[in-house]
Amino acid sequence: MSKVEFKQLSPADFFYRNRELAGFDTPTKSLYTAFREILENSLDGAEIGGINPDIFIVIKKKSEDVYTIFISDNGIGIPGKKVPNALAKLLFGGKYVERQSRGHFGLGASMTVLYSQITTNLPTRVLSCTRGSDEIDEYHLMINIQRNEPIIRYHAKLPNKKKWHGVTVEVNIEGDYGRAHPKILEYIKATAMVAPYANITFIDAYGTLYKFNKVIDEVPKLGEPVLPHPRGVDTEKMLRLLRVARQRSMNKFLQNNFQRIGEITAKNFLKFVDIKPDKDPQKLEHDEIVRIVQGMNSFEDFLSPETKCLSPIGENVLTKGIMKELEPDFVTAITRRPQAYSGHPFVIEIAFAYGGKTIERSSEPNLFRFANRIPLLYDQYADVSAKVIRTFNWRMYKVPDNAQLAIITHVASTKVPYRTAGKESISDREEIEREVRLAMQVCARKLRVYLSRIDREHRQAIRTSIFEKYVPYIARFATRLSGKKTIPSTDFVVGGGEAKTEDQKVNSGVK
């Protein structure tokens, strides 16, 4: 009987074996995911510094089925010593805090470097310079997969003569560009829709130039890091907090380690779970810890989670972005009040765009989905927004079949409940589904008012055209019957017709 060999996998080794979990499954999806992850990092790098993103992207064919993605931004840059870990070590990053951000898994750029390495065995070239620095750090990076550590093939410091700051990444990816091209272009257009404050220049593998210019200068303000909310804490997280607690009473521990818990709330909660307020957190027994965690999910007097950690797009920015990219005849947007699920705050934003030349007619509305400003292009029918649209009563709002209607949904949260690590669809949590439906109802009511006005104007136009057609004949007959010689002017009905002269008699043209 053979012996079973046990060994531990590093994060890089795990995702090397299970790269489809991060969106690197097919050649088409892999090329698209790599492009998307690097672009998101560039947007984050600029927005963190309050800078209007100015991003330049080029995709070139290097060899058969291998493409080079080159992207350069004007962000705050990565400090030279941190570049290897930031881009060549999985699950390493600065987003592991209670604050809204585009990514949470720490996989983005480093997973792209890993996939590049296992498909082309070529290093990734990175240039980085922070604001005010006189030197640019250049690295050629690979990953030690078994140890999840960066391998530095080359490092040099270059003079920064043009006072540039930001990050430039050049990575080689094996993929199917012919099939990935539509998704890549769709992704950039969708990104430009929710980031109308960014300039994005893109040259595709066919040599075509696409330019998306900013229409506003307002860069969204980032959310602030906050303490965890008690409803979002499990036993493991509680144990970690207790291990490093400096407080010597549970009353102080609750006030200093959780958001929106004051002295009275802490006292009432400890009474609810039968824990003495002055008990040392380090001396809690296991049963008491479990009782505290369970009590946090059932105690009803906790305040709602902090919302300063969120950074929604905003109705004004969203409306301007939609007008720039879709050019509809009508647009309305709403940002709902912050809510929470399992202790995680979130904000739902919905916009309706109707008519115009770019929105296609369809039996179902054209759906554009976003989460923390990230366009979601795959797994649409598994998303909570698609579920709400399929069950929405469109007849109540007088929306015709095959309407030119686009619906834009955005979920902003410290923890978006994605269905998979690929971050392509949002699960139908009850709280999120309810907020999406309520926001859609508000927008649908405004759309109904617009459609009713258009319908009234259409009926009025038909009525006016009838008058324009028959009133001149009525005027002639009425003039003849009254014995008058001059036909009265019908300009007030016809609108722009020439005035009748004295020579136009009753029998002129009338039989």
N, C-alpha and C positions, 0 to 999 in steps of 0.2 A: 504494500500500500504506500503510495507516494506521499511525501510530506508536503503540507501546504506552506508556501512561503508568504510571509506577511511583510509588507513594507509601506512606508508613508510616502504619499505623493505631495510634491510641492504644488502651489497654485498654478504655476506655469505648466507643470507636467499634467495636472488635471485638465486644464483647458486645451492643452495640446491634444489630449485624447478625446476631449468632448467640446471641440471648438464650435459645434453647431449650437450649443447653449448660448453663446455670445453672438450669434448671427452669422457665423462663418461656416455655412454648410455647403451651399452650391457655389460654383465659380461666379455666377451672376450676383447672388446675394452677398458673397464675400467682398467683391469689388465695391459694391454699393455701401456695405457696412464700413469698410475701411475709409472710404471717402467721407462718409457721414461723421464718423468718430473724430477724424482730424479737423473737420470743419467746425464741429461743436466746440472742440478745445480752443480754436482760434477765436470764436465768438466770445467764449467765456473769458479768455485772456484780455480782450479789449473791454468788455463790460465791467469786469472787476475793477478796472482802473477808471471807469467813467469815460471811456474813450469811444468815439464813434468808430465802429469796426471798419477797416479798409482791408479787404481780403483779396488776394490774388491766387487763382488756382489754375493749374495746367495739368492735363492728363495726356501723356504721350505713349505711343506703342514702342516698347523696348525690343521685344522679340515676339515670337509666336506665342500668343496667349499670356504674355507678360506685359504689364503696363506700369509706367512710372507716374505716381501722383506727387505733384509739387504744390505746396501751399505755403503762403507767407502772409503773416498778419502784422498788425501794428499794436499789439497788446503790451502788457506790462513786462512780458518776458519771464523766463524761469532763471533763477540764479544758477550760475555755471556749475556749482558743485552738486546741485539737485537734479540736473538734467538727466543723468543716467538712470537714477531711480524713478524719476517722473515718467520716463518714456520706455524704460526697459525692465520694469519690475511690476508684475501683476499685483493688483489689490494694494497699490500704493498711490496716495493722492491727498489732496487737501479738502475733500468734500465730505469727510466722515464727521459731520456736525449736524445739529438740528437746524437746517436752513435749506431753503429751496435752491436747487442747482440743476443743471442739465443732466448730470450723471451722478450715480451714487456707487457704482460697483467698482470703480478704479480699474476698469478693463479697457477703456476706449483706445487711447493711443498705444498703450503697451500691448494690447491684444492684436492691434494692427501690425506692430513690429514682430510679434510672435508669428503671426500668419505669414508675413512676408518671409521670415526666416525659414519656415518649414516648407514653403512652396518654391522659393527662389534661391535660398541660402545666400542672400545678399544682405549686407548691413544697411541700416537706415541712417541717412545723413540728417543731422539736426544742427541748426544754427539758432543761438539764443542770445539775447542781450536785454538787460533790464534798463529801465529809464534812467538816463543820466550816466550810464556806464560808457567808458572809452574803449572797451574791448568786447568783441563778439566771441563767444565760445562755440567752436565747431566740434561736433562729435560724430563718429561713425559707430553705431551701436548694434549689438546683438544680445541675445538672452541665453544665459546658462539655464536650460529648461529644468534640469534635475534639481538645481538649488534655488531657482527663481531669483537669480542675481544678474545684473547687467554685465555684459562683456564690452569693454571699450576697445574697439579696433584702432581708433585714431582720435586724438584730441589735440586741438591747437587753439591758440588765442589770436584773433585777427583784429587789426585796428578798426575802430568804428569812426571812420572819417565823415560819414553822412549823418551821424547822430541818430541812427536807426534804433528802434527798440521793438521787440516782439519775438516771435518764434517762426522759423522756417523748417519745414519737414519735407524730405524727399524719400519716398518709400516705393519699393517695387513689389507689385502684387500680381499674382496669377489670377486671371479672371476672364469672363466672357463680356467684353465691353459692348458688343453689339446689342446684347439683351439688357445689360445694366444701364446703358445710356439713357433710355426714357425715364427710368427711376431716378437716376442721378439728376437729370434736368428737372424733373418734377420736385425733387427734394430742394433744390436751390430756389426754385420759384416759390415753393411753400415757405421756406425760410425767409425769403425777402418779404413775404406777405406779413409775417409777424415781427420782422425786424426792419421796418422802413427807415430806421436810423443808420443802416449799414450800407456801405458800398461793397459790392461783390462783383469781381471780374472773373469770368470763367472761360478758358479756351479748352474745348473738348478734343478728343483724340482725332476728330475729323478736321480740325483746324478752324472750327466755327467759334467766333467770339460772342459771348453773351455778357451783357453789362446790366447790372441792377443798381441803380443810383438811389441814394437816400433822398427822402422827401421831407424828413424832419431831423432836427438835431438832438431831440430829447432822448437820452440814453436811460433806460429803466434803472431805477435805484434797486440795488441788491438787498435782499432780506438780511436781517441781522441774526446771528446765531443765538439760540435760546436754550434753556434747560429743558430736559424731557418732561412731557406731561405725564402725570401718574397713570392715566388710562392706557398709555402706550408702553408700560413697563411689564416685563415678564420676570420670572424668577431668576434667570441668569443675569439679566441686567441689574436687578436689585442686588444680587450678590456682588457684582463688580463695584457698584456704588458703595456698598457697605465695607468692602475691603480697603478702600482708600478714604473712607470718611474720617474727617478730623473732629467732627462734632461729638460731644459726649452725652448728648440727650437726643431721643428720637424726635422731640419737638423741634429742636434746632436742625436736625438732620433733614427732616421733611421740608423745612422752610428754605434751606440752602441748596438742596439738590433737585428740587422740582419747581416747575414754573407755577406761578399764581397760587401758591399756598402760603397763607399768612398764619399768624399765631393762633387765631381763633379756629380757622379751618383745620390746622394741624391737630389742635386739641380735640376738636369734635371727631376727627377721623380716628385718632388713637383710641378714643372712647368707644368708637364704633367697632374697632377690631380688638378691643380689650387688651391694649398695650399701655403700660405706664409711660406718661410723657417724659419722665426723667431717666428712662432706661437707656443704658449705654448701647449704641448700635452694634458695637463689636461683640456684645454678649447676648445677642439674640439667638434663640434656638431655631432649629430648622423649621419646626412646626409654626413658630411665630412668624418667620419670614414668609412662608407659604400663605399664612392667614392674612398678612399685610398685602401681598400681591393680589390675592383673591378679593380682598376688601376694596382695593383700588378700582376694580372693575365694577363693583356694585354700589359704592358710595356715591350718592347723588348730589352732594353739595360742592363738588369740585367745579371751579369756574371753567369756561371754555378755553381751549388752548390759545396761546399767544399767536397773533397773526403778523407781527412785525418781521417774522422770519420768511414771509411770503413776498413774492414780487410778481404780481399779475401784469399782463400786458397793458391793460387799461383800455377803456372804450375808445378814447380818442386815437391812440396809436393803432389799435386794431382796425378801426374804421379807415384811417388813412392808408394803412397797408393794403387793405382789401380794395380800396378805390384805385390804388396804384397798379395792382397786379390783375384784378378781375374786371375793373371798369364797369361796374353794374349800374343799372338805372336807379336802384334803390338799395340801401344798406342800413342795417340797424344792428347795434351791438349792446350787450349788457354784461356787466361784471357783478356777479352775485355776492352777497355778504359771506364772509368766511364761515365755514362749517368744519366739522371734525369727524373722523372715523378712527376708532381705536386709539384715540389720543393724538392723532396726526392731523394737523390743520390742513385745509385745502380750500381753494377758490375755483369756482366754475365760471368760465367766460364763454358766451355763445354769440355768434353773429350770423345774420341772414343776409345774403346778397341775391338780388333778383334782377333778371333782365340783362341787357347789354349784349355785346358781341362775342365775348369770350366764354361765357357760361353756357354749357351745352344743355340742350333739352333732354330730359331723361324721365323715365317712369318713376324713378326714385331720386331724391335730391342728391346733388354732388356733395360728397362729404369730405371735408378737410379736417383732419384730427391733429391735435398738438398736445403735448404733455411737457410742462416746463419749457415751453417754446421749441420743443423738438417735434418736427413733423413725423407722423406715424403713417407709413405707406403700406405696410404689410398687415395681414391678418385683420382686415377691416371688419369682416362680418363677426369676428369674435369680440369686438369692442363694445363697451357699454353704450357709446353714442349711437352705433348702428342699431343696437337693440331698441333704444328709445325711438329712433326714427321709424323702424319697422312697425312699431305699435302706436305711433302717433296718429291722432284723428285729423288728417289734413282737410277733410271735407268741411269740418267745423269752421276752418279758417279760410274757406273759399279758394284754396290753392288748386289750380286746375291740374289735370293729368298732363304729363310730359312738360312740366313747367321748367323754366330757366331759373332754377333755384339752387344756390350753393349754401351749405351750412358749415360754419367754422366752429369747432369745439376746442376749448383749451382747458386743461386741468393743471392747476398750479398747486404743488404740495411739497412738503418736506419728504414725503415718502409716497410716491405714486404707486398704486397697487398694480404693477404690470403683471401680466399673466406669465411671462417668461423672462429670462435674463436678456433676451434679444430686444426688449423694450419696444414692442411693436403694437401691443393692444392692452387696453385697460380692463381689468375685471369688473364685473357688474356688482360692486359693493352697493348695498341698499342706499346708503347716504349719498353716494355719488350719483347713482341713477336718479334719485329723487331730485337732486339739484339740477341735473342736466335737463330733466323733463320740465321743471318749473321755469328754468331760463328759456327753454325753447317755446314755452307757452307765452311768455312775455314778448319774445320776438315775433311769434306767429300772430299775436294780436295786432302788433304794429304793421306787419305785412298785410293783414286783412284790411286795415284802414287804407293802406296804399292801393291795394287791388280794388277796393270799393270805389275809391276816387277815380282810378283809371277806367273802371267800368262805367261810372257816371259820365265821364268825359267822352267815352266812346259812344254812349247812347246819345249824348247831346250833339256829338258830331254828325251822327246819322240823321238826327232830327233836323239839324241845320242844313244838311245837304238836300233834304227833301224840300225845305222851304226855298233854298236857292234854286232848285229846279223848277218849281211850280209858281212861285210868287210873281215872276215877270208876266206869265200868261194870265194870272188872275188880275194883275194890274191893268193889262190891256182890255180884257173883257169888262172890268168894272168901269174903265174910262169910257168905253163905247156905250155901255148901258146908261151911264149917267149923262151922256150927251156932251161930255167935255172933249176938247181937242188935243190936250197934251197929256201924255202918259206920265204919271208921277214917278219920281226917282225911287228906285228900289235898292239904293246903295246900302241902306241900313240893314238890309237882309242879305243881299248878295255879297257885300263886303268887298269893295274895290272895283265894282262895275262902273262903266262910264255913264255919266248923267244923260238923261234923255233931253233932246233939243225940242224947240218949238215945232220943227218940221215933222216930228214923229207923230203921225196922225193915228186915229183909231184903227183905220183899215190897213195900216202898214204891216204886211206880213201875216195878217189874220184872215183866215178863210172860214 
